């Protein structure tokens, strides 16, 4: 190579960029997964349908692995796993049971 403008530098740049983005992937996935979890909670607060939300997560499980290991989820998943989404929906329901109680008669 005769300098940074030499065409032989292009494969080296691609190699460095590939390694950089490979290392950045788990960090980016964690950020996206956190934002998606917050969006799920927002959706539960608006719709108040944790059963429907859990059912949707089950249907999505037909296309994705429902229960990955923690390391697998951290590296490869950019959305919460189906198991985590269902768990959060049922926890939301348990914390908001008063929304599902019939009104008390005076």
C-alpha atoms as a printed R data frame, in Angstrom:
    type eleno elety resid chain resno       x       y      z
1   ATOM     1    CA   UNK     A     1   0.000   0.000  0.000
2   ATOM     2    CA   UNK     A     2   1.226   3.413 -0.883
3   ATOM     3    CA   UNK     A     3  -1.064   5.480  1.329
4   ATOM     4    CA   UNK     A     4  -4.534   5.798  2.710
5   ATOM     5    CA   UNK     A     5  -5.928   6.682 -0.728
6   ATOM     6    CA   UNK     A     6  -4.692   3.433 -2.273
7   ATOM     7    CA   UNK     A     7  -7.552   1.123 -3.407
8   ATOM     8    CA   UNK     A     8  -6.059  -1.766 -1.424
9   ATOM     9    CA   UNK     A     9  -7.177   0.014  1.779
10  ATOM    10    CA   UNK     A    10 -10.868  -0.622  0.985
11  ATOM    11    CA   UNK     A    11 -10.912  -4.289  2.135
12  ATOM    12    CA   UNK     A    12  -9.120  -3.277  5.340
13  ATOM    13    CA   UNK     A    13 -11.725  -0.575  6.009
14  ATOM    14    CA   UNK     A    14 -14.523  -3.101  5.453
15  ATOM    15    CA   UNK     A    15 -12.835  -5.579  7.781
16  ATOM    16    CA   UNK     A    16 -12.450  -2.996 10.546
17  ATOM    17    CA   UNK     A    17 -16.050  -1.808 10.098
18  ATOM    18    CA   UNK     A    18 -17.328  -5.395 10.230
19  ATOM    19    CA   UNK     A    19 -15.458  -6.100 13.452
20  ATOM    20    CA   UNK     A    20 -16.640  -2.809 14.957
21  ATOM    21    CA   UNK     A    21 -20.324  -3.455 14.176
22  ATOM    22    CA   UNK     A    22 -20.031  -7.073 15.296
23  ATOM    23    CA   UNK     A    23 -18.832  -5.867 18.692
24  ATOM    24    CA   UNK     A    24 -21.494  -3.155 18.757
25  ATOM    25    CA   UNK     A    25 -24.362  -5.598 18.034
26  ATOM    26    CA   UNK     A    26 -25.077  -6.738 21.635
27  ATOM    27    CA   UNK     A    27 -25.035  -3.130 22.837
28  ATOM    28    CA   UNK     A    28 -27.390  -2.018 20.081
29  ATOM    29    CA   UNK     A    29 -29.663  -5.023 20.690
30  ATOM    30    CA   UNK     A    30 -29.814  -4.244 24.411
31  ATOM    31    CA   UNK     A    31 -30.857  -0.673 23.726
32  ATOM    32    CA   UNK     A    32 -33.539  -1.762 21.262
33  ATOM    33    CA   UNK     A    33 -34.757  -4.522 23.614
34  ATOM    34    CA   UNK     A    34 -35.096  -1.987 26.455
35  ATOM    35    CA   UNK     A    35 -37.064   0.413 24.260
36  ATOM    36    CA   UNK     A    36 -39.326  -2.418 23.086
37  ATOM    37    CA   UNK     A    37 -39.981  -3.497 26.687
38  ATOM    38    CA   UNK     A    38 -40.975   0.076 27.527
39  ATOM    39    CA   UNK     A    39 -43.238   0.146 24.464
40  ATOM    40    CA   UNK     A    40 -44.841  -3.115 25.616
41  ATOM    41    CA   UNK     A    41 -45.637  -1.597 29.017
42  ATOM    42    CA   UNK     A    42 -47.029   1.500 27.329
43  ATOM    43    CA   UNK     A    43 -49.229  -0.695 25.146
44  ATOM    44    CA   UNK     A    44 -50.464  -2.611 28.187
45  ATOM    45    CA   UNK     A    45 -51.268   0.637 30.005
46  ATOM    46    CA   UNK     A    46 -53.227   1.931 27.022
47  ATOM    47    CA   UNK     A    47 -55.043  -1.234 25.959
48  ATOM    48    CA   UNK     A    48 -55.435  -2.886 29.379
49  ATOM    49    CA   UNK     A    49 -55.521  -6.239 27.604
50  ATOM    50    CA   UNK     A    50 -52.718  -8.357 29.076
51  ATOM    51    CA   UNK     A    51 -54.358 -11.580 27.883
52  ATOM    52    CA   UNK     A    52 -54.443 -10.361 24.293
53  ATOM    53    CA   UNK     A    53 -50.878  -9.163 24.579
54  ATOM    54    CA   UNK     A    54 -49.757 -12.570 25.879
55  ATOM    55    CA   UNK     A    55 -51.659 -14.298 23.065
56  ATOM    56    CA   UNK     A    56 -49.872 -12.117 20.507
57  ATOM    57    CA   UNK     A    57 -46.528 -13.036 22.094
58  ATOM    58    CA   UNK     A    58 -47.450 -16.719 21.777
59  ATOM    59    CA   UNK     A    59 -48.230 -16.251 18.083
60  ATOM    60    CA   UNK     A    60 -44.909 -14.467 17.592
61  ATOM    61    CA   UNK     A    61 -43.280 -17.472 19.261
62  ATOM    62    CA   UNK     A    62 -44.137 -19.503 16.177
63  ATOM    63    CA   UNK     A    63 -41.543 -17.440 14.291
64  ATOM    64    CA   UNK     A    64 -39.005 -16.887 17.074
65  ATOM    65    CA   UNK     A    65 -37.549 -18.819 19.934
66  ATOM    66    CA   UNK     A    66 -39.840 -18.308 22.959
67  ATOM    67    CA   UNK     A    67 -37.337 -19.007 25.705
68  ATOM    68    CA   UNK     A    68 -33.708 -18.290 24.771
69  ATOM    69    CA   UNK     A    69 -30.917 -18.441 27.295
70  ATOM    70    CA   UNK     A    70 -29.800 -15.143 28.827
71  ATOM    71    CA   UNK     A    71 -26.567 -14.954 26.825
72  ATOM    72    CA   UNK     A    72 -28.336 -15.896 23.597
73  ATOM    73    CA   UNK     A    73 -30.968 -13.209 24.195
74  ATOM    74    CA   UNK     A    74 -28.331 -10.609 25.074
75  ATOM    75    CA   UNK     A    75 -26.319 -11.225 21.905
76  ATOM    76    CA   UNK     A    76 -28.875 -12.089 19.232
77  ATOM    77    CA   UNK     A    77 -32.321 -10.759 20.236
78  ATOM    78    CA   UNK     A    78 -33.267  -7.170 19.469
79  ATOM    79    CA   UNK     A    79 -36.763  -7.620 20.973
80  ATOM    80    CA   UNK     A    80 -37.758  -9.157 24.302
81  ATOM    81    CA   UNK     A    81 -38.307 -12.906 24.144
82  ATOM    82    CA   UNK     A    82 -41.866 -14.229 24.159
83  ATOM    83    CA   UNK     A    83 -41.358 -15.641 27.641
84  ATOM    84    CA   UNK     A    84 -40.298 -12.234 28.986
85  ATOM    85    CA   UNK     A    85 -43.178 -10.480 27.241
86  ATOM    86    CA   UNK     A    86 -45.749 -12.906 28.649
87  ATOM    87    CA   UNK     A    87 -44.194 -12.672 32.119
88  ATOM    88    CA   UNK     A    88 -44.347  -8.862 31.992
89  ATOM    89    CA   UNK     A    89 -47.977  -8.920 30.812
90  ATOM    90    CA   UNK     A    90 -49.026 -11.254 33.626
91  ATOM    91    CA   UNK     A    91 -47.066  -9.216 36.174
92  ATOM    92    CA   UNK     A    92 -48.786  -6.074 34.867
93  ATOM    93    CA   UNK     A    93 -52.150  -7.805 35.283
94  ATOM    94    CA   UNK     A    94 -51.321  -8.847 38.863
95  ATOM    95    CA   UNK     A    95 -50.273  -5.297 39.729
96  ATOM    96    CA   UNK     A    96 -53.441  -3.841 38.174
97  ATOM    97    CA   UNK     A    97 -56.096  -6.302 39.351
98  ATOM    98    CA   UNK     A    98 -58.358  -3.460 40.464
99  ATOM    99    CA   UNK     A    99 -58.922  -2.643 36.783
100 ATOM   100    CA   UNK     A   100 -60.495  -6.078 36.294
101 ATOM   101    CA   UNK     A   101 -62.746  -6.090 39.388
102 ATOM   102    CA   UNK     A   102 -66.448  -5.353 38.929
103 ATOM   103    CA   UNK     A   103 -67.528  -2.076 40.497
104 ATOM   104    CA   UNK     A   104 -68.690  -2.322 44.104
105 ATOM   105    CA   UNK     A   105 -72.397  -1.725 44.728
106 ATOM   106    CA   UNK     A   106 -73.139   0.894 47.364
